[in-house]
């Protein structure tokens, strides 16, 4: 077998193992037996790359054909580390998007066939924008306004979720505050998880909690002398007051709630009556401090009961000045009331007449306590007057006189008086009921009416 090496290039490689002779110059060829062959140069290597723009985050990783990871940290040109044979396909993708801030990178001219060095791949990165929001709870009032980063005000009308209108780029700080607190009722809203930095998604963790403000109900007391005064608010909240000055109920009232202050227990020792001014209303946005309690000593009436009053003209007097003219039996009350602790002294200033009566007072003097005086008694009884006169000329027994159905036997001359007395103003009519034996007696001045004194003018003459 004859081997012939034809040299076709300017350099030759000795092939000792094959026992071939090297050629020194010119083109050559290797022939073996009757056949022949030819060598081929391997394809050249090319690079794959391009440019990156807009990159501000970190961690961007590109891939070519699903491998050959390339970490890109700055804008500008880039090339994958591994070259490829000319004529090979390439396909550039993003394995990991950048963060801090979060960005989204897109690729232009990402795929093709590399016939030469590739420099046309364009990676463009943009920072993502995300919303800031959260939830509101406990809102009852109106007018709540939230604010983000000192602006972007957001009115809130009800409980639930909220989102600020302006989205923020990843990496931007946020801080949510309350720009305007709600009113009607007045509330205080606080913000939890209010601040932070936008990362790679919407912020939904801001929590706004609202609570209705509570206020104190207070006022002043004047004129208090007794003890035991108790004030009450809304029928349940009590406060005891010992002296003049300020008072405050222990339980605060939420804004928008009603309040109603009353006197639960009036003071005693001495007894007083305390009244309330500005006691009711609705709590607004501050403490209620205009309630006024004014206490005054209680005046009590002086009176009692009159029994057996028959005449007219009775006059009672209290403490020498307060006069009362009752006209019939029954209860009576002096027109002037007296303060607790005052003294009273009830007397009879004028006795009744027609008929004339004598009236006595029981329990008429004392000190006014903490109730009306009603136990004074005035008892009246009628004062009677006698009817009589003189008898003369009587010599025989058996003379009888009579008046108003009453008889009187006369045994001797001289003065006589019918046994029964008559009330003042009562009529009388003295006549002869029976004549004495053997005599005739006549009556003079025997008819008339009692006039505030005994009648002694009746004369009986016998013949």
PLY file of the C-alpha trace (Angstrom):
ply
format ascii 1.0
element vertex 463
property float x
property float y
property float z
element edge 462
property int vertex1
property int vertex2
end_header
0.00 0.00 0.00
1.42 3.31 -1.03
0.62 6.38 1.07
0.95 9.77 -0.58
0.58 13.03 1.49
-0.27 16.08 -0.48
0.28 19.35 1.44
-2.40 22.03 0.80
-1.48 24.51 3.41
1.57 26.47 4.44
2.13 24.32 7.46
2.46 20.57 7.74
2.25 18.20 10.66
4.48 15.12 10.70
2.41 12.03 11.02
4.93 9.69 12.62
2.43 7.24 13.93
1.15 6.66 10.43
4.63 6.49 8.95
3.86 9.31 6.62
6.39 11.66 5.23
5.95 15.30 5.81
5.71 17.62 2.94
7.77 20.76 2.91
5.66 23.13 0.84
2.77 23.47 -1.61
-0.48 21.66 -1.78
-0.48 17.97 -1.14
-2.88 15.07 -0.80
-2.86 11.79 0.95
-3.65 8.81 -1.11
-4.02 5.37 0.31
-4.55 2.42 -1.98
-6.79 3.45 -4.71
-8.88 5.85 -2.63
-8.51 9.40 -1.37
-10.08 11.95 1.28
-10.04 15.64 2.25
-9.92 17.57 5.80
-12.43 20.41 6.92
-11.70 23.41 9.23
-14.05 23.59 12.41
-16.53 26.56 12.49
-15.43 29.70 14.30
-16.74 30.67 17.75
-18.95 33.78 18.31
-20.16 35.66 21.42
-23.75 36.30 22.48
-24.54 39.63 24.19
-26.18 43.01 24.05
-27.10 45.92 26.34
-29.02 46.45 29.60
-30.91 49.69 30.33
-33.05 50.91 33.25
-31.58 48.49 35.78
-31.75 49.80 39.38
-32.36 46.65 41.38
-30.07 43.73 42.10
-30.19 40.04 41.29
-30.95 40.14 37.53
-29.91 36.78 35.97
-30.08 36.12 32.22
-29.88 32.74 30.47
-29.02 31.64 26.94
-30.74 28.57 25.63
-31.85 27.67 29.17
-28.35 27.75 30.66
-25.10 29.67 30.85
-26.48 31.87 33.70
-25.25 35.45 33.64
-25.69 37.81 36.60
-26.04 41.42 35.49
-25.44 44.11 38.10
-25.34 47.33 36.10
-26.59 48.99 32.96
-24.42 48.72 29.82
-23.15 45.92 27.62
-23.06 42.26 28.55
-21.80 39.00 27.01
-22.45 35.46 28.04
-19.36 33.67 29.26
-19.66 30.77 26.82
-19.09 31.34 23.12
-21.03 29.30 20.57
-20.27 27.99 17.12
-21.08 30.33 14.33
-24.43 29.36 12.93
-25.78 28.17 16.28
-29.18 29.35 17.54
-29.50 31.50 20.67
-32.51 32.34 22.93
-32.01 34.86 25.72
-34.44 34.77 28.70
-34.69 36.28 32.21
-34.12 33.67 34.88
-34.46 36.04 37.86
-35.93 39.54 37.84
-34.14 42.22 39.90
-35.28 43.21 43.36
-34.60 46.01 45.85
-36.39 47.61 44.12
-38.50 45.05 42.38
-38.25 45.43 38.61
-39.55 43.78 35.52
-37.08 43.35 32.65
-38.12 42.61 29.06
-35.88 41.49 26.17
-35.88 42.66 22.56
-34.06 40.70 19.83
-33.92 37.81 22.29
-33.57 34.95 19.80
-31.93 34.18 16.47
-28.98 32.47 14.74
-25.48 33.60 15.63
-23.66 33.95 12.30
-21.29 36.40 13.95
-20.89 38.01 17.36
-24.38 38.95 18.61
-24.64 42.44 20.15
-28.25 43.32 19.39
-29.96 41.76 22.42
-31.66 44.65 24.33
-32.71 44.15 27.96
-34.94 46.95 29.27
-35.84 47.09 33.02
-38.56 49.14 34.65
-39.43 49.54 38.33
-42.87 48.16 39.35
-45.54 50.37 41.00
-47.78 49.04 43.75
-50.77 50.23 45.71
-50.87 51.08 49.44
-53.99 50.21 51.43
-55.48 48.30 54.30
-58.63 48.16 56.40
-60.69 50.48 58.60
-62.62 49.22 61.64
-64.78 50.89 64.30
-65.72 53.92 62.19
-69.00 55.56 63.24
-68.46 59.23 62.51
-68.01 61.09 59.25
-65.16 63.11 57.77
-62.25 60.66 58.28
-59.39 61.45 55.88
-56.25 59.30 55.56
-52.98 60.58 54.10
-49.96 58.81 52.62
-46.48 60.39 52.65
-47.93 63.79 53.50
-50.33 63.84 50.55
-52.61 61.68 48.40
-55.53 62.34 50.79
-58.21 59.65 50.86
-61.68 60.28 52.41
-63.10 57.24 54.22
-66.87 56.90 54.54
-67.26 53.46 56.10
-65.52 50.46 57.56
-63.77 48.00 55.24
-60.83 48.04 52.89
-59.22 51.13 51.36
-56.57 51.86 48.71
-54.74 55.12 48.04
-55.16 56.45 44.53
-51.46 56.90 43.80
-49.36 53.77 43.28
-45.76 53.84 44.53
-42.67 52.40 42.90
-40.97 49.43 44.47
-38.39 50.60 46.97
-40.36 53.71 47.88
-41.20 54.36 51.51
-44.81 54.86 52.62
-46.27 56.38 55.79
-50.02 56.45 56.40
-51.40 59.04 58.85
-54.80 60.43 59.83
-55.26 63.85 58.25
-58.75 64.50 59.65
-60.44 62.68 62.53
-64.16 61.78 62.19
-66.95 63.74 63.84
-70.64 63.21 64.63
-69.73 61.34 66.77
-66.21 62.54 67.45
-63.74 59.67 67.14
-60.00 59.12 67.39
-58.54 56.81 64.75
-55.07 55.29 65.09
-52.96 53.58 62.43
-51.06 50.30 62.93
-48.43 49.01 60.46
-48.53 52.52 59.11
-45.10 52.74 57.49
-42.61 50.66 55.51
-41.07 50.22 52.08
-42.75 48.99 48.91
-41.19 45.65 47.90
-42.71 43.55 45.17
-46.43 43.76 45.71
-49.38 45.82 46.94
-49.37 46.79 50.63
-52.62 45.63 52.26
-51.52 45.50 55.89
-52.26 49.04 57.10
-54.83 48.86 59.92
-56.92 51.89 60.95
-58.86 51.48 64.20
-61.40 54.09 65.30
-62.86 54.55 68.77
-65.53 57.03 69.83
-64.22 59.71 72.18
-65.69 59.80 75.66
-66.23 62.94 77.70
-66.92 63.83 81.33
-70.23 65.27 82.55
-69.58 67.87 85.24
-70.95 71.07 86.77
-71.21 73.17 89.95
-73.35 73.13 93.09
-74.30 76.24 95.08
-76.37 76.89 98.20
-75.85 73.43 99.67
-76.28 73.31 103.46
-77.67 69.86 104.11
-76.11 66.45 103.60
-76.96 63.45 101.45
-77.35 65.17 98.08
-77.04 62.54 95.31
-77.07 63.45 91.61
-77.72 60.94 88.84
-76.98 60.84 85.12
-79.11 58.85 82.68
-80.77 57.03 85.56
-77.73 54.93 86.48
-74.56 56.94 87.16
-74.62 58.39 90.72
-72.37 60.97 92.34
-72.67 62.19 95.94
-72.08 65.88 96.62
-71.05 67.08 100.08
-70.24 70.77 99.60
-70.66 73.65 97.21
-68.32 73.60 94.23
-67.58 71.33 91.32
-68.75 67.79 90.74
-68.15 65.20 88.00
-69.84 61.93 87.20
-67.51 58.92 87.32
-68.65 57.43 83.99
-67.63 59.20 80.79
-70.15 59.46 77.97
-69.32 58.76 74.28
-69.59 61.61 71.83
-73.05 61.71 70.28
-74.71 60.15 73.34
-77.45 61.83 75.37
-77.07 62.83 79.01
-79.76 63.70 81.57
-78.79 64.90 85.04
-81.38 64.73 87.83
-81.47 64.92 91.62
-81.79 61.40 92.96
-81.73 62.31 96.69
-82.39 65.77 98.14
-80.24 66.94 101.06
-81.45 66.82 104.65
-80.38 68.26 107.99
-81.53 70.90 107.06
-83.90 69.79 104.36
-83.26 71.44 101.02
-84.61 71.37 97.52
-81.99 71.33 94.76
-82.89 72.14 91.15
-80.96 71.39 87.95
-80.20 73.78 85.09
-78.70 72.70 81.73
-79.19 69.11 82.84
-79.84 67.46 79.48
-78.38 67.36 75.99
-76.08 65.47 73.63
-72.35 65.13 74.14
-70.42 66.87 71.34
-66.62 67.06 71.13
-65.67 68.14 74.63
-66.54 67.71 78.32
-69.97 68.98 79.40
-69.24 71.50 82.18
-72.21 73.88 82.27
-74.59 71.95 84.55
-75.75 74.10 87.48
-77.25 72.70 90.69
-78.89 75.31 92.94
-80.01 74.29 96.44
-82.38 76.20 98.71
-83.81 75.53 102.14
-87.29 74.06 101.96
-90.21 76.04 103.36
-92.88 74.09 105.18
-96.45 75.06 105.96
-97.90 75.43 109.46
-101.36 74.05 110.09
-103.59 71.52 111.75
-107.26 70.84 112.46
-110.11 72.89 114.01
-112.92 71.05 115.74
-116.44 72.16 116.84
-116.26 75.67 115.41
-119.77 77.11 115.42
-119.39 80.83 115.77
-117.83 83.35 113.44
-114.92 85.71 113.84
-112.26 83.23 115.02
-108.76 84.57 114.28
-105.61 82.46 114.68
-102.13 83.96 114.52
-98.67 82.41 114.08
-95.62 84.07 115.59
-97.69 87.15 116.27
-98.03 88.17 112.65
-99.32 85.54 110.23
-103.12 85.75 110.67
-105.72 83.20 109.61
-109.52 83.50 109.87
-111.07 80.03 109.58
-114.83 79.82 109.10
-115.51 76.16 109.75
-114.20 73.08 111.43
-111.62 71.04 109.51
-108.01 71.43 108.32
-106.32 74.83 108.32
-102.98 76.10 107.01
-101.32 79.47 107.56
-100.57 81.34 104.34
-96.91 81.89 105.13
-94.56 78.89 104.96
-91.49 78.73 107.20
-87.97 77.50 106.52
-86.84 74.31 108.13
-85.34 75.09 111.52
-87.66 78.04 112.13
-89.89 78.24 115.23
-93.66 78.62 115.19
-96.18 79.65 117.88
-99.90 79.49 117.09
-102.36 81.38 119.34
-105.99 82.51 119.28
-106.15 86.22 118.56
-109.96 86.55 118.52
-112.63 84.17 119.82
-115.70 83.29 117.79
-119.17 84.63 118.65
-122.76 84.09 117.69
-122.52 81.76 119.45
-119.74 82.78 121.64
-117.09 80.09 121.90
-113.85 79.52 123.66
-111.08 77.90 121.59
-107.91 76.26 122.90
-104.71 75.43 120.92
-102.79 72.19 121.38
-99.30 71.48 119.91
-99.21 75.11 118.95
-95.48 75.79 119.36
-92.32 74.09 118.09
-89.55 74.05 115.47
-90.11 73.37 111.79
-88.44 70.12 110.83
-88.29 68.58 107.38
-92.01 68.27 106.73
-95.16 70.36 106.88
-96.52 70.92 110.39
-100.01 69.39 110.45
-100.57 68.37 114.09
-101.77 71.66 115.62
-105.20 71.24 117.19
-107.75 74.02 117.83
-110.70 72.83 119.89
-113.70 75.14 120.37
-116.60 74.85 122.74
-119.58 77.13 123.15
-119.76 79.47 126.19
-123.38 79.47 127.67
-125.24 82.41 129.35
-127.94 82.17 131.98
-131.48 83.59 131.79
-132.97 84.88 135.03
-134.32 87.76 136.98
-136.34 88.44 140.19
-139.61 87.25 141.75
-141.67 89.48 144.05
-145.03 89.25 145.86
-145.03 85.50 146.03
-147.01 84.26 149.03
-148.28 80.84 148.00
-146.39 77.81 146.79
-146.59 76.23 143.34
-145.18 78.93 141.03
-143.37 77.46 137.95
-141.63 79.40 135.22
-140.63 78.09 131.80
-138.45 79.16 128.83
-137.73 77.27 125.63
-139.37 74.18 127.09
-137.38 74.26 130.33
-139.28 74.67 133.70
-138.13 76.08 137.00
-140.11 75.88 140.32
-139.94 79.07 142.36
-140.35 78.65 146.13
-139.65 82.17 147.34
-139.25 85.76 146.33
-135.81 86.87 145.12
-133.46 86.14 142.25
-133.82 83.13 140.00
-131.83 81.61 137.08
-133.04 79.01 134.68
-130.90 75.87 135.02
-129.60 75.68 131.41
-127.29 78.22 129.86
-127.80 79.44 126.34
-125.24 80.27 123.69
-124.69 83.85 122.82
-127.43 85.05 120.50
-129.91 82.40 121.55
-133.53 83.49 122.00
-135.40 83.08 125.27
-139.09 83.42 126.27
-139.87 83.24 129.98
-143.50 82.52 130.80
-145.64 81.24 133.74
-145.93 77.48 133.54
-148.10 77.23 136.67
-149.59 79.92 138.93
-149.23 79.69 142.68
-152.28 78.86 144.80
-154.61 81.84 145.36
-152.28 84.22 143.39
-151.80 85.52 139.89
-148.23 86.22 138.69
-147.17 88.12 135.54
-143.81 88.32 133.63
-142.11 91.45 132.33
-139.00 91.53 130.05
-139.44 87.79 129.58
-138.69 87.66 125.86
-135.40 88.48 124.04
-132.01 87.09 122.93
-128.79 86.48 124.83
-126.25 89.21 124.14
-122.81 88.08 125.33
-123.90 88.13 128.98
-126.30 86.59 131.47
-129.86 87.83 131.23
-131.01 89.15 134.65
-133.76 91.55 133.62
-136.75 89.20 133.76
-139.23 90.29 136.51
-142.04 88.14 137.92
-144.69 89.95 140.00
-147.34 88.04 141.94
-150.63 89.38 143.43
0 1
1 2
2 3
3 4
4 5
5 6
6 7
7 8
8 9
9 10
10 11
11 12
12 13
13 14
14 15
15 16
16 17
17 18
18 19
19 20
20 21
21 22
22 23
23 24
24 25
25 26
26 27
27 28
28 29
29 30
30 31
31 32
32 33
33 34
34 35
35 36
36 37
37 38
38 39
39 40
40 41
41 42
42 43
43 44
44 45
45 46
46 47
47 48
48 49
49 50
50 51
51 52
52 53
53 54
54 55
55 56
56 57
57 58
58 59
59 60
60 61
61 62
62 63
63 64
64 65
65 66
66 67
67 68
68 69
69 70
70 71
71 72
72 73
73 74
74 75
75 76
76 77
77 78
78 79
79 80
80 81
81 82
82 83
83 84
84 85
85 86
86 87
87 88
88 89
89 90
90 91
91 92
92 93
93 94
94 95
95 96
96 97
97 98
98 99
99 100
100 101
101 102
102 103
103 104
104 105
105 106
106 107
107 108
108 109
109 110
110 111
111 112
112 113
113 114
114 115
115 116
116 117
117 118
118 119
119 120
120 121
121 122
122 123
123 124
124 125
125 126
126 127
127 128
128 129
129 130
130 131
131 132
132 133
133 134
134 135
135 136
136 137
137 138
138 139
139 140
140 141
141 142
142 143
143 144
144 145
145 146
146 147
147 148
148 149
149 150
150 151
151 152
152 153
153 154
154 155
155 156
156 157
157 158
158 159
159 160
160 161
161 162
162 163
163 164
164 165
165 166
166 167
167 168
168 169
169 170
170 171
171 172
172 173
173 174
174 175
175 176
176 177
177 178
178 179
179 180
180 181
181 182
182 183
183 184
184 185
185 186
186 187
187 188
188 189
189 190
190 191
191 192
192 193
193 194
194 195
195 196
196 197
197 198
198 199
199 200
200 201
201 202
202 203
203 204
204 205
205 206
206 207
207 208
208 209
209 210
210 211
211 212
212 213
213 214
214 215
215 216
216 217
217 218
218 219
219 220
220 221
221 222
222 223
223 224
224 225
225 226
226 227
227 228
228 229
229 230
230 231
231 232
232 233
233 234
234 235
235 236
236 237
237 238
238 239
239 240
240 241
241 242
242 243
243 244
244 245
245 246
246 247
247 248
248 249
249 250
250 251
251 252
252 253
253 254
254 255
255 256
256 257
257 258
258 259
259 260
260 261
261 262
262 263
263 264
264 265
265 266
266 267
267 268
268 269
269 270
270 271
271 272
272 273
273 274
274 275
275 276
276 277
277 278
278 279
279 280
280 281
281 282
282 283
283 284
284 285
285 286
286 287
287 288
288 289
289 290
290 291
291 292
292 293
293 294
294 295
295 296
296 297
297 298
298 299
299 300
300 301
301 302
302 303
303 304
304 305
305 306
306 307
307 308
308 309
309 310
310 311
311 312
312 313
313 314
314 315
315 316
316 317
317 318
318 319
319 320
320 321
321 322
322 323
323 324
324 325
325 326
326 327
327 328
328 329
329 330
330 331
331 332
332 333
333 334
334 335
335 336
336 337
337 338
338 339
339 340
340 341
341 342
342 343
343 344
344 345
345 346
346 347
347 348
348 349
349 350
350 351
351 352
352 353
353 354
354 355
355 356
356 357
357 358
358 359
359 360
360 361
361 362
362 363
363 364
364 365
365 366
366 367
367 368
368 369
369 370
370 371
371 372
372 373
373 374
374 375
375 376
376 377
377 378
378 379
379 380
380 381
381 382
382 383
383 384
384 385
385 386
386 387
387 388
388 389
389 390
390 391
391 392
392 393
393 394
394 395
395 396
396 397
397 398
398 399
399 400
400 401
401 402
402 403
403 404
404 405
405 406
406 407
407 408
408 409
409 410
410 411
411 412
412 413
413 414
414 415
415 416
416 417
417 418
418 419
419 420
420 421
421 422
422 423
423 424
424 425
425 426
426 427
427 428
428 429
429 430
430 431
431 432
432 433
433 434
434 435
435 436
436 437
437 438
438 439
439 440
440 441
441 442
442 443
443 444
444 445
445 446
446 447
447 448
448 449
449 450
450 451
451 452
452 453
453 454
454 455
455 456
456 457
457 458
458 459
459 460
460 461
461 462
